[in-house]
Amino acid sequence: MFINKNRYYIYIEKLSSINLKMIKIKNKFNLIYRNNITNEHPNKIINFIKRCKIKGIKFFIYNDMSMALRFNADGVYLPSKNKSMLKKNQTKGKGFEIIGSAHNFQEITYKRKQGCRKIVLSRLFKTEYKNKQSFYDITRFNLLTKNFNNHFIALGGIRSHNLMKVKMISCGGIAFLSEAKKKPAIIRRLF
């Protein structure tokens, strides 16, 4: 086994950008659909979510609670810029999850108030994005997350060459954004 984390989160922008047949292990993978959901045909999305459920893959819709509930998704992903508070009765039964994104202590606190069970904490390693120079690295990431009961998901700069370092991170999962697009074979290396 190359790396072992409880969950892997993969950001996708099109339903066709991931081959579900490649994912063989159940209950380990999660997809976060970041596209404008109105661009896809509703039946196509519903069928894709059904296929995900059969394969044991959780499907989250980006920043749209009503669409996530309408399409019977497993949950909603709230980006760090989403500052709206959710009503207690807005989420359906116990299977629906709210995950959020944060970049610092203040945003982590706010996401906890929003009811996020898991928080994607970004940037673990250095990235090549313009205007995004800061990153946590292993020690600062672990220090920041140690006093919270939430499960954290590490995101940012995770590449095939530093994948082994992720074993030293105290988090429940890791997320891939650009690396999954550039090198889809990285998914096979997670087993």
N, C-alpha and C positions, 0 to 999 in steps of 0.2 A: 504494500500500500504506500503510495507516494505521500499523501497528506491526509490527516483525518480530522475533520471538523464536523460538528453536528449537522450543519446546514450550509448549502451553497446557494447564493443568490446571483442570478444572471439577468442583467438589464437587456431587454429587447425592444426594438422599435418597430419591427414587423413580425407578424406571426410566422412568416416564412423564413425568418432569419435563424431559426433553430430547428434542428431535426430531432423530434421527440424519440425516434428510434435509437438515437445515440445514447440516451439516458437509460441505463439498465437497472440502477439501484432505486428502489422505491423509498419515498419519504425522506429524501435527502436534498432534493433540488427544489428551488423556488424560482419562478419567473416574475419579473417586474416589467409590466408592459407600459412603456413610456410614450407611445405614439398617441396622437389625437385619436381617441377611440371612435369618433364619428367618421373617420376616413375608411374604416373597415365595415363590411357588411355585418349586421348584428348576428345573423345565423352562422357566419364563419367564426365569429368570436365565441359564440355559445358552443359550437362543435369543438373548437380548439380547447376550451376549458373542460369539456367532457372528456376529451382524450387525455388531458393533463390529470384529471381525477383518477382515471383508470390506471395511469402510470404512477400514481402517487406523487405527482408534482403539484405544488401549490402555485396558484396564479393570482398575482396582485395587480390591481389597476392603479395607475399613477394619478393621484390627486383628484379623484372623482368618486366620492362616496356613493352617490346615487347610481352611477353606472356599475360600480362594483356590486352593489346589492341587486340591481336589475339583471345583471348577467350571471348572478350566482357565483361570483368569484370567491376565492378563499379569503380575500381581504383587500385593503386599500393601503397604498404607500403615500405618505404625506411628506413632501419635500421640506427642506428647512425653511423655505420662504412662505410656506403655508402657516399662517398665524391664527386661523379660525378655530374656535373651541367647538368641540363636537357635543351634541346632546346625548345624554345617557341612553335614550331609547332609539337613537339613530342607527345603531348597529344591531344586526340581527343576532341570533343565538350564539351559543358558545363556540361555534366553529369559525366565526368571522374574526380576523385579526387586523389590527392596525399597527403598521410599522412606520417609523419615521426616519428622517435623515437629520443629522446634526454635524456641526463643525467645531463646536466649542462647548464649554460648561454651561453657558447661558441657554444655548439651544437644546442641550440635553435636558435641562430642567423643564423647559417649555414643552418639549415632546412628551415628557412624563405626565405633565398636566393634561395634555391632549389625550392621554390614554394609550399611548404607544407601548405595546408589550415588548417590542424589539426596536433597537435604534441602530441605524447604519451610521457609523462614525467615520468621517472622511477627513482626511488623507492620511493613510497609514505610512506609505512610502512616498518618496519624491515622484512627482509626475511631470510630464512634458507640456502641460497646458500653460498657455500664457496667463499672466496675472494670478497664478496659483502656485506661489513659491513655497509656502509653509507646509510642513507635514509633521506628523507626530513621531514616527519611528517607534520601535518596539517598547522602549522604557517609558516614554511619555504616554503612549497609548495605554499601557497597563496601569500606570499611576492614575490616569484620568478616569478609568472605568472601574477601578477596584472598589469604590464606595457605593456603587449603585447596584440595586437588585435586578435591574433590567438586563436582558441579554443583549449584548452588543454584537454588531456585525462589522467587520473591518472592510473598508473600501479605500481604494486609491493606490495606484502604483504597484499593484500586485501583478507581477509578471512571472513568466516561467522560470527566470533565473533567480528570483528571490522567493519562490513559493515555499521552499523548505523553512525559511525564517518565520513563516506564519505559525509554525508549531509553537513558537515562543510567545505568541499573543494569547492573552486570556480573553477569548471571545467565543460566542456560540456558533459563529459562522463567518464566512468571507463572501464578498460580493465582487463581481467582475463587470466592468462596463466596456472599456475599449479593448481589453485583452481578449474577451470572448468574441468580439467582432473580428479582430485581426487574426486570432489563432483559435478557431473553434476546437482544435484538437486538445486544447488545455483542459477541456471537460473530461477527456479520457484519463488525463494525468491525475485527477483528483481521487481516483480509487486506490 
